[in-house]
């Protein structure tokens, strides 16, 4: 939530206003995330966006549900059409759901249809200045920024995430398709990259993505060095706020980000059709 909005909240602590500002902020961040991690292919369906990327990552292979156009097709028929279209590509029908998903009651309707809730994720935000003050990376790191995922960055990322070459190639295509300006950070020790991360600038916000550190270098400040470089870049673009996404089950990562000044704004999850 932006500092200007927080000031409005302190002056006018009306619960309805607080919730309206929160919803507005969620919509803004979710749109930023769509641009930051785009699907390789997509098609519209009554305001929803059906996203396809060869099955690589849930976000890029799920229905974006933050808009909904009323028409004569009832919800059950829309569900059927989604299932047909994903099945035609050999993919499970999957929906991404957050507090601004439409129509109201969509989560419950999908649950009734047999869709399981998976991958609950927390979206955390913070003022860039607050995070900068909390970072303690040390001064021994060499950090390089590139505007796209080059070969060296991608090799380190694939090693950290332990993903096969074909999946890495799809992820790289997604990253390099991002619409806003991007920065990819690699933290070097001599000739070895030991940590990576990326950022996407969408105006007021800079989103952090793809953070990872090689096992032997964790808890030594390398990740913080990458974050510092990416937030410095975002600040230079004009951003005052930062956001990131972290799996709820990853308690250690959430605790780290909280120590750096991030706080949870909302959560999203997916509904996936359970095969019978």
Secondary structure per residue as TSV (DSSP state, phi and psi in degrees):
chain	resnum	aa	ss	phi	psi
A	1	X	-	360.0	131.9
A	2	X	-	-67.9	153.2
A	3	X	H	-62.1	-35.4
A	4	X	H	-63.3	-36.1
A	5	X	H	-71.1	-37.2
A	6	X	H	-62.5	-38.3
A	7	X	H	-63.8	-38.8
A	8	X	H	-63.1	-38.0
A	9	X	H	-66.6	-38.3
A	10	X	H	-70.0	-28.0
A	11	X	H	-83.8	-31.3
A	12	X	-	-132.3	80.0
A	13	X	-	-79.4	46.8
A	14	X	-	-80.2	126.5
A	15	X	H	-56.3	-39.4
A	16	X	H	-65.8	-38.4
A	17	X	H	-67.6	-41.6
A	18	X	H	-58.1	-46.3
A	19	X	H	-67.8	-37.6
A	20	X	H	-63.6	-41.1
A	21	X	H	-67.7	-39.1
A	22	X	H	-61.8	-45.1
A	23	X	H	-63.7	-41.1
A	24	X	H	-60.8	-41.5
A	25	X	H	-66.7	-40.8
A	26	X	H	-61.2	-45.0
A	27	X	H	-59.1	-42.2
A	28	X	H	-64.2	-45.2
A	29	X	H	-67.5	-41.2
A	30	X	H	-64.0	-37.2
A	31	X	H	-67.3	-38.0
A	32	X	H	-61.0	-41.5
A	33	X	H	-66.5	-35.8
A	34	X	H	-60.8	-42.3
A	35	X	H	-73.0	-30.8
A	36	X	H	-77.5	-30.4
A	37	X	S	-131.2	73.5
A	38	X	-	-77.6	154.4
A	39	X	-	-79.8	158.0
A	40	X	S	-76.8	-24.9
A	41	X	E	-147.2	153.0
A	42	X	E	-160.1	163.4
A	43	X	E	-151.2	144.1
A	44	X	E	-82.1	154.2
A	45	X	E	-150.4	92.5
A	46	X	T	58.2	38.4
A	47	X	T	100.0	-31.1
A	48	X	E	-73.0	160.1
A	49	X	E	-124.3	117.5
A	50	X	E	-89.3	119.0
A	51	X	E	-111.3	136.8
A	52	X	E	-133.6	134.0
A	53	X	S	-151.0	51.0
A	54	X	T	57.9	26.3
A	55	X	T	80.4	4.2
A	56	X	-	-91.8	115.2
A	57	X	S	73.6	142.2
A	58	X	S	-67.2	-44.4
A	59	X	G	-56.5	-44.0
A	60	X	G	-80.5	1.0
A	61	X	G	-135.5	51.8
A	62	X	S	-150.3	166.7
A	63	X	E	-86.0	122.1
A	64	X	E	-80.8	124.9
A	65	X	-	-119.9	21.6
A	66	X	S	-86.6	2.7
A	67	X	-	-134.8	151.6
A	68	X	-	-151.6	123.7
A	69	X	-	-103.1	123.3
A	70	X	-	-68.9	135.8
A	71	X	-	-155.7	-169.4
A	72	X	S	-78.2	-10.6
A	73	X	S	-81.5	123.6
A	74	X	-	-77.4	169.3
A	75	X	H	-63.5	-39.0
A	76	X	H	-61.1	-38.7
A	77	X	H	-68.5	-36.6
A	78	X	H	-63.6	-43.1
A	79	X	H	-57.0	-44.1
A	80	X	H	-62.6	-41.9
A	81	X	H	-64.8	-40.8
A	82	X	H	-60.7	-46.0
A	83	X	H	-63.1	-39.5
A	84	X	H	-64.4	-44.2
A	85	X	H	-69.8	-38.6
A	86	X	H	-71.7	-39.4
A	87	X	H	-61.5	-35.2
A	88	X	H	-63.0	-22.7
A	89	X	T	-102.0	7.0
A	90	X	T	72.3	28.0
A	91	X	-	-120.2	150.8
A	92	X	-	-74.9	146.3
A	93	X	-	-68.7	131.4
A	94	X	E	-147.8	139.5
A	95	X	E	-122.4	138.2
A	96	X	E	-95.9	128.3
A	97	X	E	-127.5	128.8
A	98	X	-	-136.1	-179.2
A	99	X	T	-61.3	-13.8
A	100	X	T	-108.2	15.3
A	101	X	-	-64.7	145.4
A	102	X	S	-129.8	149.0
A	103	X	S	-78.5	168.5
A	104	X	T	-55.9	135.5
A	105	X	T	87.4	7.1
A	106	X	H	-61.2	-42.9
A	107	X	H	-58.3	-46.4
A	108	X	H	-65.3	-39.2
A	109	X	H	-64.1	-39.6
A	110	X	H	-68.4	-38.3
A	111	X	H	-61.4	-40.9
A	112	X	H	-66.1	-25.1
A	113	X	T	-86.8	-3.2
A	114	X	T	103.1	13.7
A	115	X	E	-85.5	131.1
A	116	X	E	-90.4	145.7
A	117	X	E	-85.8	126.9
A	118	X	E	-139.9	162.2
A	119	X	E	54.9	53.0
A	120	X	E	-65.5	131.9
A	121	X	E	-130.5	136.8
A	122	X	E	-95.6	136.0
A	123	X	E	-105.1	120.4
A	124	X	E	-115.9	143.5
A	125	X	E	-130.1	161.0
A	126	X	E	-166.5	152.5
A	127	X	E	-66.2	136.7
A	128	X	H	-57.6	-40.7
A	129	X	H	-60.6	-38.2
A	130	X	H	-65.0	-42.9
A	131	X	H	-66.7	-42.8
A	132	X	H	-55.1	-43.4
A	133	X	H	-66.5	-26.0
A	134	X	H	-88.1	-16.1
A	135	X	-	-74.1	138.5
A	136	X	-	-135.3	64.8
A	137	X	-	-77.3	-15.6
A	138	X	-	82.9	176.3
A	139	X	S	-118.3	17.4
A	140	X	-	-98.4	3.8
A	141	X	-	-96.2	143.2
A	142	X	E	-107.1	117.4
A	143	X	E	-113.4	128.8
A	144	X	E	-114.0	136.8
A	145	X	E	-111.7	136.0
A	146	X	E	-127.9	154.8
A	147	X	S	-81.7	-1.1
A	148	X	S	-151.6	167.7
A	149	X	-	-80.6	97.5
A	150	X	-	-83.0	-179.5
A	151	X	H	-61.4	-43.8
A	152	X	H	-68.2	-42.6
A	153	X	H	-61.8	-45.2
A	154	X	H	-66.8	-35.8
A	155	X	H	-63.7	-40.5
A	156	X	H	-68.7	-43.2
A	157	X	H	-60.5	-45.0
A	158	X	H	-64.4	-36.6
A	159	X	H	-68.5	-42.4
A	160	X	H	-64.3	-44.8
A	161	X	H	-82.6	-11.0
A	162	X	T	54.8	54.8
A	163	X	-	-113.2	146.3
A	164	X	-	-70.4	165.4
A	165	X	H	-60.0	-41.7
A	166	X	H	-63.9	-44.2
A	167	X	H	-65.8	-39.0
A	168	X	H	-60.1	-38.7
A	169	X	H	-65.0	-39.5
A	170	X	H	-67.6	-44.5
A	171	X	H	-59.4	-41.1
A	172	X	H	-62.6	-41.7
A	173	X	H	-62.5	-39.5
A	174	X	H	-63.7	-48.4
A	175	X	H	-59.3	-44.1
A	176	X	T	-80.0	-3.0
A	177	X	T	-95.0	-6.8
A	178	X	-	-53.7	135.0
A	179	X	S	-77.7	-41.8
A	180	X	S	-74.6	170.0
A	181	X	E	-58.6	141.5
A	182	X	E	-128.8	157.5
A	183	X	E	-139.3	136.9
A	184	X	E	-119.0	121.4
A	185	X	E	-103.6	134.5
A	186	X	E	-125.0	130.8
A	187	X	E	-101.0	124.5
A	188	X	E	-112.8	141.8
A	189	X	E	-122.5	105.1
A	190	X	T	56.0	-115.9
A	191	X	T	-100.7	10.4
A	192	X	E	-113.7	129.7
A	193	X	E	-84.5	124.3
A	194	X	E	-109.9	-13.6
A	195	X	E	-154.8	151.8
A	196	X	E	-139.5	165.4
A	197	X	E	-173.3	165.5
A	198	X	E	-140.5	162.2
A	199	X	E	-139.9	150.1
A	200	X	E	-127.7	130.0
A	201	X	E	-100.4	123.1
A	202	X	-	-123.1	23.0
A	203	X	S	111.6	-106.6
A	204	X	S	-68.4	-30.5
A	205	X	E	-109.5	148.7
A	206	X	E	-119.9	122.2
A	207	X	E	-96.2	136.5
A	208	X	E	-98.0	135.9
A	209	X	E	-140.6	163.9
A	210	X	E	56.3	36.3
A	211	X	E	-75.4	132.3
A	212	X	E	-162.8	146.8
A	213	X	E	-132.9	138.9
A	214	X	-	-61.1	141.7
A	215	X	G	-49.3	-42.9
A	216	X	G	-71.7	-7.1
A	217	X	G	-117.6	9.4
A	218	X	T	-74.5	151.0
A	219	X	T	62.0	30.5
A	220	X	T	-123.3	5.4
A	221	X	T	101.0	-3.2
A	222	X	H	-65.4	-44.8
A	223	X	H	-63.2	-38.8
A	224	X	H	-65.9	-33.6
A	225	X	H	-63.4	-40.5
A	226	X	H	-65.2	-44.7
A	227	X	H	-60.3	-44.6
A	228	X	H	-58.8	-45.4
A	229	X	H	-65.0	-41.4
A	230	X	H	-69.0	-39.0
A	231	X	H	-71.2	-34.0
A	232	X	H	-61.2	-42.9
A	233	X	H	-61.4	-45.8
A	234	X	H	-62.2	-40.3
A	235	X	H	-62.9	-36.8
A	236	X	H	-65.9	-27.6
A	237	X	H	-76.2	-17.6
A	238	X	T	114.7	4.2
A	239	X	-	-78.1	145.9
A	240	X	-	-111.0	-18.0
A	241	X	E	-123.5	154.9
A	242	X	E	-132.5	150.0
A	243	X	E	-135.9	159.0
A	244	X	E	-151.7	165.8
A	245	X	E	-122.1	134.7
A	246	X	E	-142.4	136.6
A	247	X	E	-60.2	136.1
A	248	X	T	-60.3	-36.0
A	249	X	T	-69.8	-13.9
A	250	X	-	-87.3	75.9
A	251	X	H	-62.8	-35.9
A	252	X	H	-64.4	-44.0
A	253	X	H	-66.6	-42.2
A	254	X	H	-61.7	-40.3
A	255	X	H	-64.4	-39.1
A	256	X	H	-61.9	-48.2
A	257	X	H	-65.0	-34.5
A	258	X	H	-63.4	-39.7
A	259	X	H	-64.8	-28.2
A	260	X	T	-82.9	-4.0
A	261	X	T	109.4	2.0
A	262	X	-	-81.3	149.7
A	263	X	E	-135.6	149.9
A	264	X	E	-73.2	129.9
A	265	X	E	-99.2	-41.3
A	266	X	E	-164.4	175.3
A	267	X	E	-126.8	154.1
A	268	X	E	-132.8	162.8
A	269	X	E	-149.5	177.6
A	270	X	E	-117.2	150.7
A	271	X	E	-113.3	120.6
A	272	X	E	-116.0	138.5
A	273	X	E	-69.6	125.5
A	274	X	-	-86.4	124.9
A	275	X	-	-68.4	139.4
A	276	X	-	-118.1	360.0
